[in-house]
Amino acid sequence: MTAHTTPAGPAAGPRAARRRLIRELLLVAGFFTVYKAGRLLSTDRTAEAFRNADRIWDAERALHLPGEGAVQRLLLHGDALVTTANTYYAGVHFPATALFLIWLYVRRPAHYLWTRRVLAVLTGAALVLHLACPLAPPRMLPAARLVDTGQVYGPTVYRAAPDADTLANQFAAMPSLHFGWALMLAIGMIVATRGRKGGKGSPWRLLWLLHPLVTLLVIVGTANHYWLDAIVAAVLLGIALLLVPRPRAGDRDGTHAGTGTDMDAGTAADDGAEGAVPALPRQKSAVAAVGAGK
């Protein structure tokens, strides 16, 4: 009887947590690999990419959007400023998103699942647009008369010749995932750090919006994206947020995520969350059974 009443939870918990972590890493890595491979399918559509760039440039002027050159002229006031902008473009995008997801995975499992799904929808939609509408960035467009700050001042993540760049598709300007992911990072952190039971939380949370704002100025000022690239990314993110249900007010620790996945159901039981204490009633019933046998 002792063998049947000994709980196996503590041994199973770390194993289940490791399995979930490995699964998430493989899932994110696999999705990112598919996305990168898909982007490279349109690298040789140069003529189409420049025709689309002319159309985007004309559309922005027709909409009376501010010229990208106005932002770039501000950056070009000093080498340190433009180099900082290039560094932000090249070095902040992926690390910031990765740290954001890691923090959510550890501290807010329900919000991690929500964010991962929103980013997947946004990135998938972006890939469709990249393939359907290859677009040369403004730094390549003669009509824009902008400086390729990455090549001139450094650092840059792109090669000087787009057709020689085997690691990146430089004709995938629309939408800007730099801006889309940055905006989702800000929204995700604001939502995940709100007060318990729907409380407003600290107003300092709104400072997370500085990240997408700085990202927007950087991607435009370095001539890597048009204003419309960011606008389309924001629209796609809005659609993704409407499609993916948001965690409920009490889902700070993932104990009531209700999303129907192994991680949702197992987080509370395996990771020692507040809702993971139903083992006590089972022990109580086991003692009652022994007492009944007496």
Contacts in CASP RR format, 6 or more apart in sequence:
PFRMAT RR
TARGET T0000
AUTHOR 0000-0000-0000
METHOD contacts of the structure
MODEL  1
MTAHTTPAGPAAGPRAARRRLIRELLLVAGFFTVYKAGRLLSTDRTAEAF
RNADRIWDAERALHLPGEGAVQRLLLHGDALVTTANTYYAGVHFPATALF
LIWLYVRRPAHYLWTRRVLAVLTGAALVLHLACPLAPPRMLPAARLVDTG
QVYGPTVYRAAPDADTLANQFAAMPSLHFGWALMLAIGMIVATRGRKGGK
GSPWRLLWLLHPLVTLLVIVGTANHYWLDAIVAAVLLGIALLLVPRPRAG
DRDGTHAGTGTDMDAGTAADDGAEGAVPALPRQKSAVAAVGAGK
1 290 0 8 1.000
5 283 0 8 1.000
5 286 0 8 1.000
7 279 0 8 1.000
7 282 0 8 1.000
7 283 0 8 1.000
9 279 0 8 1.000
12 270 0 8 1.000
13 269 0 8 1.000
13 270 0 8 1.000
13 271 0 8 1.000
16 266 0 8 1.000
16 270 0 8 1.000
17 270 0 8 1.000
17 271 0 8 1.000
20 262 0 8 1.000
20 263 0 8 1.000
20 266 0 8 1.000
20 270 0 8 1.000
21 105 0 8 1.000
24 105 0 8 1.000
24 116 0 8 1.000
24 263 0 8 1.000
28 101 0 8 1.000
28 116 0 8 1.000
31 120 0 8 1.000
31 123 0 8 1.000
35 123 0 8 1.000
35 124 0 8 1.000
35 127 0 8 1.000
38 127 0 8 1.000
38 130 0 8 1.000
38 131 0 8 1.000
39 127 0 8 1.000
39 130 0 8 1.000
39 168 0 8 1.000
39 169 0 8 1.000
39 172 0 8 1.000
40 166 0 8 1.000
40 169 0 8 1.000
41 131 0 8 1.000
42 49 0 8 1.000
42 130 0 8 1.000
42 131 0 8 1.000
42 134 0 8 1.000
42 169 0 8 1.000
42 171 0 8 1.000
42 172 0 8 1.000
43 162 0 8 1.000
43 163 0 8 1.000
43 165 0 8 1.000
43 169 0 8 1.000
43 170 0 8 1.000
43 171 0 8 1.000
44 163 0 8 1.000
45 134 0 8 1.000
45 171 0 8 1.000
46 136 0 8 1.000
46 162 0 8 1.000
46 163 0 8 1.000
46 171 0 8 1.000
48 134 0 8 1.000
49 134 0 8 1.000
49 135 0 8 1.000
49 136 0 8 1.000
49 171 0 8 1.000
50 136 0 8 1.000
50 140 0 8 1.000
50 141 0 8 1.000
52 133 0 8 1.000
52 134 0 8 1.000
52 135 0 8 1.000
52 136 0 8 1.000
53 135 0 8 1.000
53 136 0 8 1.000
53 137 0 8 1.000
53 138 0 8 1.000
53 140 0 8 1.000
53 141 0 8 1.000
53 173 0 8 1.000
54 141 0 8 1.000
54 143 0 8 1.000
56 135 0 8 1.000
56 174 0 8 1.000
56 226 0 8 1.000
56 228 0 8 1.000
57 138 0 8 1.000
57 141 0 8 1.000
57 143 0 8 1.000
57 144 0 8 1.000
57 226 0 8 1.000
59 228 0 8 1.000
60 67 0 8 1.000
60 226 0 8 1.000
60 227 0 8 1.000
60 228 0 8 1.000
65 227 0 8 1.000
65 228 0 8 1.000
66 227 0 8 1.000
67 227 0 8 1.000
68 138 0 8 1.000
68 144 0 8 1.000
68 146 0 8 1.000
68 220 0 8 1.000
68 221 0 8 1.000
68 223 0 8 1.000
68 226 0 8 1.000
68 227 0 8 1.000
69 144 0 8 1.000
69 146 0 8 1.000
69 221 0 8 1.000
69 223 0 8 1.000
71 217 0 8 1.000
71 220 0 8 1.000
71 221 0 8 1.000
72 146 0 8 1.000
72 147 0 8 1.000
72 149 0 8 1.000
72 220 0 8 1.000
72 221 0 8 1.000
72 222 0 8 1.000
72 223 0 8 1.000
74 81 0 8 1.000
74 221 0 8 1.000
75 81 0 8 1.000
75 82 0 8 1.000
75 85 0 8 1.000
75 149 0 8 1.000
75 221 0 8 1.000
75 222 0 8 1.000
76 82 0 8 1.000
76 147 0 8 1.000
76 149 0 8 1.000
79 153 0 8 1.000
82 149 0 8 1.000
82 153 0 8 1.000
82 222 0 8 1.000
83 153 0 8 1.000
83 154 0 8 1.000
83 155 0 8 1.000
85 149 0 8 1.000
85 217 0 8 1.000
85 218 0 8 1.000
85 221 0 8 1.000
85 222 0 8 1.000
86 149 0 8 1.000
86 150 0 8 1.000
86 153 0 8 1.000
86 154 0 8 1.000
86 155 0 8 1.000
86 156 0 8 1.000
86 222 0 8 1.000
87 155 0 8 1.000
88 214 0 8 1.000
88 215 0 8 1.000
88 218 0 8 1.000
89 157 0 8 1.000
89 178 0 8 1.000
89 218 0 8 1.000
89 219 0 8 1.000
89 222 0 8 1.000
89 224 0 8 1.000
90 155 0 8 1.000
90 156 0 8 1.000
90 157 0 8 1.000
92 215 0 8 1.000
93 178 0 8 1.000
93 181 0 8 1.000
93 182 0 8 1.000
93 215 0 8 1.000
96 182 0 8 1.000
96 185 0 8 1.000
96 211 0 8 1.000
97 119 0 8 1.000
97 181 0 8 1.000
97 185 0 8 1.000
100 115 0 8 1.000
100 185 0 8 1.000
100 188 0 8 1.000
100 189 0 8 1.000
101 112 0 8 1.000
101 115 0 8 1.000
101 116 0 8 1.000
104 111 0 8 1.000
104 112 0 8 1.000
104 115 0 8 1.000
104 188 0 8 1.000
104 192 0 8 1.000
105 112 0 8 1.000
107 192 0 8 1.000
108 192 0 8 1.000
108 252 0 8 1.000
108 253 0 8 1.000
108 254 0 8 1.000
109 253 0 8 1.000
109 254 0 8 1.000
109 257 0 8 1.000
109 263 0 8 1.000
109 264 0 8 1.000
109 267 0 8 1.000
109 271 0 8 1.000
110 247 0 8 1.000
110 251 0 8 1.000
110 252 0 8 1.000
110 253 0 8 1.000
110 254 0 8 1.000
110 256 0 8 1.000
110 257 0 8 1.000
110 258 0 8 1.000
110 259 0 8 1.000
110 264 0 8 1.000
110 267 0 8 1.000
111 188 0 8 1.000
111 191 0 8 1.000
111 192 0 8 1.000
111 247 0 8 1.000
111 251 0 8 1.000
111 252 0 8 1.000
113 247 0 8 1.000
113 257 0 8 1.000
113 259 0 8 1.000
113 261 0 8 1.000
113 263 0 8 1.000
113 264 0 8 1.000
114 244 0 8 1.000
114 245 0 8 1.000
114 246 0 8 1.000
114 247 0 8 1.000
114 259 0 8 1.000
115 184 0 8 1.000
115 188 0 8 1.000
117 244 0 8 1.000
118 184 0 8 1.000
118 237 0 8 1.000
118 240 0 8 1.000
118 241 0 8 1.000
118 244 0 8 1.000
119 181 0 8 1.000
119 184 0 8 1.000
119 240 0 8 1.000
121 239 0 8 1.000
121 240 0 8 1.000
121 243 0 8 1.000
121 244 0 8 1.000
122 177 0 8 1.000
122 180 0 8 1.000
122 181 0 8 1.000
122 184 0 8 1.000
122 233 0 8 1.000
122 236 0 8 1.000
122 237 0 8 1.000
122 240 0 8 1.000
123 177 0 8 1.000
125 236 0 8 1.000
125 239 0 8 1.000
125 240 0 8 1.000
126 175 0 8 1.000
126 177 0 8 1.000
126 233 0 8 1.000
126 236 0 8 1.000
129 174 0 8 1.000
129 175 0 8 1.000
129 232 0 8 1.000
129 236 0 8 1.000
130 169 0 8 1.000
130 172 0 8 1.000
130 174 0 8 1.000
133 174 0 8 1.000
134 169 0 8 1.000
134 171 0 8 1.000
134 172 0 8 1.000
135 171 0 8 1.000
135 172 0 8 1.000
135 173 0 8 1.000
135 174 0 8 1.000
135 229 0 8 1.000
136 170 0 8 1.000
136 171 0 8 1.000
136 173 0 8 1.000
137 170 0 8 1.000
137 173 0 8 1.000
137 223 0 8 1.000
137 224 0 8 1.000
137 225 0 8 1.000
137 226 0 8 1.000
138 144 0 8 1.000
138 146 0 8 1.000
138 173 0 8 1.000
138 223 0 8 1.000
138 224 0 8 1.000
138 225 0 8 1.000
138 226 0 8 1.000
139 146 0 8 1.000
139 147 0 8 1.000
139 148 0 8 1.000
139 149 0 8 1.000
139 222 0 8 1.000
139 223 0 8 1.000
139 224 0 8 1.000
140 148 0 8 1.000
140 162 0 8 1.000
140 170 0 8 1.000
144 223 0 8 1.000
146 223 0 8 1.000
147 223 0 8 1.000
148 156 0 8 1.000
148 223 0 8 1.000
149 221 0 8 1.000
149 222 0 8 1.000
149 223 0 8 1.000
150 156 0 8 1.000
150 158 0 8 1.000
150 222 0 8 1.000
151 158 0 8 1.000
151 160 0 8 1.000
157 168 0 8 1.000
158 165 0 8 1.000
158 168 0 8 1.000
158 170 0 8 1.000
159 165 0 8 1.000
162 170 0 8 1.000
162 171 0 8 1.000
173 224 0 8 1.000
173 225 0 8 1.000
173 226 0 8 1.000
173 229 0 8 1.000
174 225 0 8 1.000
174 226 0 8 1.000
174 228 0 8 1.000
174 229 0 8 1.000
174 232 0 8 1.000
175 229 0 8 1.000
175 230 0 8 1.000
175 232 0 8 1.000
175 233 0 8 1.000
175 236 0 8 1.000
176 219 0 8 1.000
176 224 0 8 1.000
176 225 0 8 1.000
176 229 0 8 1.000
176 230 0 8 1.000
176 232 0 8 1.000
176 233 0 8 1.000
177 233 0 8 1.000
178 215 0 8 1.000
178 218 0 8 1.000
178 219 0 8 1.000
178 224 0 8 1.000
178 225 0 8 1.000
179 212 0 8 1.000
179 215 0 8 1.000
179 216 0 8 1.000
179 219 0 8 1.000
179 225 0 8 1.000
179 229 0 8 1.000
179 230 0 8 1.000
179 233 0 8 1.000
179 234 0 8 1.000
180 212 0 8 1.000
180 230 0 8 1.000
180 233 0 8 1.000
180 234 0 8 1.000
180 236 0 8 1.000
180 237 0 8 1.000
182 211 0 8 1.000
182 212 0 8 1.000
182 215 0 8 1.000
182 216 0 8 1.000
183 212 0 8 1.000
183 233 0 8 1.000
183 234 0 8 1.000
183 237 0 8 1.000
184 237 0 8 1.000
185 208 0 8 1.000
185 211 0 8 1.000
185 212 0 8 1.000
186 208 0 8 1.000
186 209 0 8 1.000
186 210 0 8 1.000
186 211 0 8 1.000
186 212 0 8 1.000
187 241 0 8 1.000
188 208 0 8 1.000
189 205 0 8 1.000
189 208 0 8 1.000
190 205 0 8 1.000
190 206 0 8 1.000
190 208 0 8 1.000
190 209 0 8 1.000
191 246 0 8 1.000
191 247 0 8 1.000
192 252 0 8 1.000
193 201 0 8 1.000
193 202 0 8 1.000
193 205 0 8 1.000
194 200 0 8 1.000
194 201 0 8 1.000
194 205 0 8 1.000
194 249 0 8 1.000
195 201 0 8 1.000
195 252 0 8 1.000
196 249 0 8 1.000
196 250 0 8 1.000
196 252 0 8 1.000
197 249 0 8 1.000
197 250 0 8 1.000
198 249 0 8 1.000
198 250 0 8 1.000
199 249 0 8 1.000
216 230 0 8 1.000
219 225 0 8 1.000
219 229 0 8 1.000
219 230 0 8 1.000
220 226 0 8 1.000
220 227 0 8 1.000
220 230 0 8 1.000
245 259 0 8 1.000
247 254 0 8 1.000
247 257 0 8 1.000
248 256 0 8 1.000
250 256 0 8 1.000
251 257 0 8 1.000
251 258 0 8 1.000
253 267 0 8 1.000
253 268 0 8 1.000
253 273 0 8 1.000
253 274 0 8 1.000
254 264 0 8 1.000
254 267 0 8 1.000
254 268 0 8 1.000
254 273 0 8 1.000
255 267 0 8 1.000
255 268 0 8 1.000
255 273 0 8 1.000
255 274 0 8 1.000
255 275 0 8 1.000
255 276 0 8 1.000
257 264 0 8 1.000
257 267 0 8 1.000
258 264 0 8 1.000
267 273 0 8 1.000
268 274 0 8 1.000
268 275 0 8 1.000
268 276 0 8 1.000
269 275 0 8 1.000
269 276 0 8 1.000
270 276 0 8 1.000
END
